[in-house]
Amino acid sequence: MRYNQLGKRMIVLTVLAMFAHGAASQSFAEDSASSGTADGKTVRVLVVYHSLSGNTERMANGVADGVKRVAGAVAIVKKIEAVKKEDLEAADGIVLGSPAYFANIAGKMKLAIDDWNWKLKVDFTDKVGGAFATGGGQTGGKEHVVVSLLLFMLNNRMIVAGPLYEDEEGKDIWGELGASAMTGPLDPGVGPHELDAARRLGERVAKIAKKMKSK
Ligand SMILES: Cc1cc2nc3c(=O)[nH]c(=O)nc-3n(C[C@H](O)[C@H](O)[C@H](O)COP(=O)(O)O)c2cc1C
């Protein structure tokens, strides 16, 4: 396929993907109104990510799908540069996702989240948090990125959570630190199990935020 044909096909696929996700709302007020849950009880989860080649964005949309499994919960998905102080303040839960850049949080994301505290002076107390990462390598630092994002949250007085798992009989149960996807040549893109982890993460954060809100 010629490069310009490939480019056109990519644009069409991107637009279709946006519509498949209902072209996520831009604010919680908009989303609550459209879901008919603007009653003060709506659980609002903000999913924030940085992504240049789309992998972390796919995971972010997976997290939002998981949030929507919880009755009364809504998700807003935003790129890091689009997040405003009011988004952060309105959120009951905040899930952050970053690609591993040299085994660490992408610089753009780190600068922004530092400012949330330092410049915007957001009070994150008792908001529920979760984290996810993508990385090209098998041991390229994805888990380190997840833990670093969780440390930011703990340091900012948030409550953090990861996805839950159980075996088919429900006998063996366990939790994980967050969600991640290996995206490099050995396992390109975001696979079904990785997307499942993202959904579980969104669901868990929304469930805990709902419990916190009902108190
Ligand atoms: C500047 C830069 C540094 C990277 N460093 C790492 C790394 O240390 N470990 C790793 O596993 N992948 C690394 N990668 C690969 C990305 O983490 C990976 O492709 C990721 O899925 C990209 O996310 P995106 O598609 O959402 O942009 C790096 C990519 C870039 C652009």
The ligand as an ORCA input file, in Angstrom:
! r2SCAN-3c Opt
* xyz 0 1
  C      11.384      8.935     23.898
  C      10.906      7.521     24.079
  C      11.450      6.734     25.052
  C      11.006      5.425     25.243
  N      11.544      4.676     26.252
  C      11.030      3.441     26.496
  C      11.498      2.695     27.616
  O      12.353      3.118     28.376
  N      10.949      1.487     27.827
  C       9.989      0.950     27.012
  O       9.527     -0.157     27.260
  N       9.519      1.644     25.931
  C      10.018      2.886     25.685
  N       9.521      3.622     24.632
  C       8.428      3.056     23.830
  C       7.071      3.578     24.298
  O       6.921      3.522     25.690
  C       5.957      2.726     23.683
  O       6.067      2.707     22.299
  C       4.585      3.243     24.122
  O       3.607      2.248     23.944
  C       4.213      4.491     23.349
  O       2.966      4.917     23.782
  P       1.958      5.705     22.826
  O       1.662      4.801     21.649
  O       0.766      5.924     23.670
  O       2.648      6.963     22.429
  C       9.984      4.901     24.416
  C       9.453      5.714     23.401
  C       9.900      7.000     23.238
  C       9.273      7.862     22.160
*
